[in-house]
Amino acid sequence: MDLTALDWNNKIGNTAQLGGIETSVLDNGAGRGVRIAWINTGAGLRYKVVIDRAMDIAEAFYDRYSLAFLSHAGITAPQPSSNRNTEWLRTFGGGLLVTCGLDHTGGPESDAFGERGLHGMISNTPAEIISIIQPDPLAGNMHMSITGRIRQSQALGAMLEWRRTISGALGKPEIIIHDELINCGNISAPHMLLYHFNFGWPLADKGTHILWKGKWQPRGEETAAGIFREGNDFRKCLAPLDAHSGTGEDVAFIDPDSDASGECYCGLHNEKIGLAVSLSFQKKQLPWLVNWQHWAKNEYVTGLEPASCLPIGQAALRKRGELPLLEPGERKTYRLRLETLDDKDAIQALKKNQFTD
C-alpha cells in the first residue's frame, strides 16, 4: 500500500495512527526484562526487534500471515557467556533473523586458539541504542530507523564493535538492515558472519517455492533425509518429516548468482496464500548462501542464510588458509533488504528476472 497515494492530509494528528516504532520491555516468562521495539511499516508488514539480542528480529507478520519460525523457547534473556558446545540452541528463539558470529559460525569446536560454541556469541549480546528516528509524514518524511551498538570484546583480547541500523519507510513493506563491524582493538581478529533468516508456516508450507539461483553443494555427509541430491526437488518445502525429528536437518552451501550490480536474491513464494518474500544482498559482502531445511513435526522451518564465508568454523577455515581476519581499525559493512510481495505481477517479475535463465 502506498500511503502517499492516500488522502490522509488533515485527518491525523498522531503519526502512530499510520505506523512507526514503539519500544517496550517484556514482563513475563523467560524473556522478562528484555527490551524490544515493534516496527509497523503501515503497509501490512510489522515486526519485533529484540534490542537485548543484538537487535535481531523475532516475530514478523504481513497482514494476517506470520513470516517467521518461532521455536518453543521463544524470546529469552541474553546469556552472553553461552559459548560452549550447543548452548546456543537453548536460547535460539527462531524469529525472522538471528545474527551468527562475529568471529565464529558453524558447529562447536576447540583448538589451540580457544573454545567456540555453535554460531558464536553475538546473538546473546544486548545493544546500546544510539538513536530512534520516527517518521514525520506531516513534514513529508516517511523514513524511520533504529540504530544500536553491540560490543563483543574482552580485555587483553579482541575488541569488535557492531553497529546495526534497521530502517524503512511508512507505506513500504520492506526491512533494510545496514551493519558495520569495526575492529576497535590492537590485534587482528577472526571475522565470520551469518544472517540466519528463519521462515515458518504459513509462508513456508508444503509446496512453497524456495527461491535461489547458483551452484550448490550439500554440507558434508551428515544429511538426515538426503534432500540435497541431484534429481531431488529441493526447491520446494516438504511435508513434515520423521527424519528431521530432533537434530535432523539437511543443509546446502550455495554460491549465489548475482545481477549486473552485484546483488544476489533469494526468498520464498507461497502460491496458495499469494505471498512472496524477497531477500537481497551484495555478493562482494556476503558471497555465500546457506539453505537450511528442518521439516520436523511442530518444528517446521527453512533458513536462507547469507554468509561472509563458509560456516564451517574457524578451525577448518584456518587449516585451509581461508580464515578472514579483521585488522585493527578495519571496518566491514553489510546491507540486506527484505521485501514482502502480494501482487501477482510483481511476484512473477521477481521470479522471471532473478531466478530463471
N, C-alpha and C positions, 0 to 999 in steps of 0.2 A: 504494500500500500504506500503510495506516495503522498505524504501528508501535505507537501507543498501544493498539491492539486486540490486539496480540500479547503473549503471556506470556513476556517476557524477564527478568522480575524474578528476581534471584539467579542469573542464568545468564551474565552478562557482567561482566568486571572492567575492560575497556578500551573506551572509547567508540568507538574506531576500528573495532571489530567491527560497529558499526551504520552509521557514516559519520562525516563531519566534514571538516576542512580539513587538507591536507598540503602544506607548501611544500618546494620543491626548486630546483635550478639545472640547466639543460640543459648537457651537457658535450661536445656534438659538433655538427659541421656549422655552418651559417650562424647558428644560434641559440645557439652556445656562449656560456655565461656569463649567459644570460637567466634571470631569476628567474620562477618560475611557482608557482601554487597549484592543486592538484587539489581540487575540492569534490565530495564524494559525499553526496547527499541521503538515501541509504538507502532510496530509493523508486524506483529504476530510473534516475533522472537523475543524471549525473555530468558535470562539465565542467572545463575548464582555464582559469584566469585567468592572463593574461600580465602580470605585475606591471610589467615593464620596457617594456610597450607600453600605457601609460595604463590598465592594469587592464582591457584588453579581453579577450574570451573567444575562445579558439581552438577546439579540439575540444569537441564536446558529444555525448553519447550518451544514448539512452533504451533501456534493456535492450540488445538486440543491434543496435539501429539507430543509425546516425550521423544527426545532425540538420543538421550544418553542412557547407558547402562549404569545401574546403581548396585553396588554389592550389598550383601547382608549387613556389613559393618556400617555402611553409611558414613557420614562425616564424623571423624574422631578428632580429639585434640592432638596437636602435633607432638611427636616424640622424636626430637632431634637426635637422640642417641641410638635410634633404631637403625643400625648399620651393620648388622651381623646376620649371616645366613639368609633366611627368607622372612625376617621380621617385617620387612616392607609390606608383605601381604596382610599382616594383621591390621595395618592402618590404610590399606587400599580400599577406599570407598567407591571405586569406579568414578563415575562422573564423566562429563564430556571431555575433560582434559586433566591428565596428571603429568607433571613435568618430571623427567628422569635425568639424573646426572647430579652435579655438574661435572664430576670427574670420573664417573663410572656408570656404564649402562650394560646390562646383561646379568648373568647369574652370579651368585655369591662366590667369592674366591679369596684366597690368602696366599701371599708370597713374601719375598724379602722387602717389598715396598709397603706392606701393611695388609690389613684385613678389610674387605669391602663386601657389603651386603648387596642383595638384589637391588639393582637400579638406583643406588646412591641415596643421598640424604636430602636433596633439595626440597622434595615434596613434603617433608616433615619440618620445614623451617618457616617460621612466621615472617611476614613482611612488615616493614615500616612504611606507612602510607605517606607519600610525598605530596600528592595533590589529587583532588577530585574536581573535575570541571563539569558542571551541569550544562545542559543545553539551554539556550535562551531564545526560543523561537520568536518571541515578541520583538527581539532585536535582529532577527534574521539569522541567528546562529543555531544550527541544528546539531553541531558537534558535541560529543560528550566523551569523557575519558576518566580512568582511574589509573594512577601511577604509584608504584611501590618499589621499595628497595629491600633486597634479601641478601644477607651475608652468609656465606659458607666459608668459615675460616677458623684458624686456630693460631694461638701464639706460637712463634718459632716455627711456623709452617706456612702452608698455602693460604692465601687470603683472596678469595673470589667474591666479587660483588655483582649481583644480578639485579638489573633494573627492568621492570616489566610495566608496560603500558597496554591496557586493554581499552579499545576505543570503538566508536561507531557514530552513527548519526540517527537522529529521530527520523523515522519513516523508511529506514533501510534495514532489512532483515539480515544483518551481517555482523560478524565479530572480527576485529582487526587486532592482532597481537603483535606488539613490537617489543623485542627483548634485546638487551645489551648486556654483555658479560665483560667485566674488567678484572684483570689481574692486578690487585692493589698491593701485592706483596713484593718481596725482593728475590724470589726464586721462581723458576719455571714451574708450571702446574699442569698435570694432565687435564684434558678437557674432552668429555664425551657427553652428548646431549641427545635426548629422545623425547619427542612430543607424543605422549601416549593418549591419543584420542580414542574414546570408547563409545561405540554406538550400540544401542539396545532397542528392544521392542517398544513401540510398533514400527519404528523406522527400519530396524533390522528384523526381518521376518523371513520365513521360508519363501524363497523366490526373489527376494530383494537383490538387485544387481549391485555387486561390489565393483566400483569403477577405479581402475588404474591402468596404466599402459607402460610397458617397459620389460626389460629382461629380468627374469626371476630365477631363484634357486630355493629349494627347501632348506630350512635350518637343520643341518646335520641329519642324523638318523632317528632322532627321538620324536617321531611323529606318532600321534595317537591313532588316527584313522586313515593315514596315508592320503590326505586330501590333495596335497600339492605334488601331483604326479602328472606327467604328460598324458593327455587324453581325458583327465577328470575336469568336470565343470566346477572349478573352484572360484568362479566369478559370481556365484550366486550363494546367498545364505541358505543353509541346510536346515532341516528339521532337527530338533534336539537329538543328540547322540549319546548313547550309553558310554561310548568310548571316550567321551570328553568329561565324564564324571571325575570329581576330584581335580587332580592336576593335569588331566588330559587336554591336549591342545595341538593345533597344527599351525606352523609359522612359515612364512616365506619372506626372504630378503629380496627386495626389488631395486633394480637400477632404473629409476623412473625416467621416461622420456620427458623432454621439455620443449616448449614452443620457442619461437624466434627470440623472445625476450628473456628466455631462461626460466620461465615459470613452469612448474610442474603442477598437475592436477590429480586429485583423487576424490572419492566420495561414495555415496550410496544413492540408489534410486529405487523407491518402493512404488511400483505402478499401481498397486491395489489402493493405496491411500493418496496417490498423486503427489508425492513429496520426494524431493531430492535434496541432498546436502553436498555442496562442493567445497573442498579444502584445497587451497593453493599455497605454494611456497616456492622460493627461489632455489634452483638446482645448485648454484655455487655456494649457498649457505647450508643447505640440507640435501646432500647428494644421494641419500638412501631413503627408502620407504619400507616399512615392515607391515605386513598384513598378518595379524594375529586372529585366529579363528578358534573360538571356545564355545561350542554349541552344547553345553551341558544343560540338563534339565534344571529349570529355575535359576540358572546362572548363564544366560544366553547373551553372547556379546561377540562383536568383531571389532578389532582395533586397526586403525590406519595411523601409522606412526612415523612421521618424517624424522630423520636422524642425521646427525652431523658425521657419523661414522658407523661402521657395522657394530651393532650392540652385542659384542661377544666378549666384553670385559677388557680391563686394562692388560691383564697378563697375556692374553692371546695377541692383542694388537702390538704390545711391546715386543713379543717374540717375533712377530712378522715385520718389525721395524715401521709400524704404521700408527703408533700411538700419538695422537695430536697433543701438542704442548702449547700452552699459552704463556708467552714470555712476560716478565714484569712490565707493567704499563700497557700491555697489549689489550685491544678490545675486539670483540666479535659482536656482530649484530645479526638478528634474525627477525623475519617478518612473515606472518602467516595470515591468511584470510579465509574465514568460513562463512559461507553464504547458504541460505535456505531458499529453495525454489519450489513454487507450486504451479507455475504457468507452464502448460504443456509445450508451447513453442520454445520457451527459454530452456526447458529441460532437454528437449531434443537437440537444440542448437549446441548446448554444452556437450552432450554426448557425441554429436557428429564432429564438432570442432576439436575435441580433446581426446576422445577415446576410440576413434576409428582411423584407419589408414587412408 
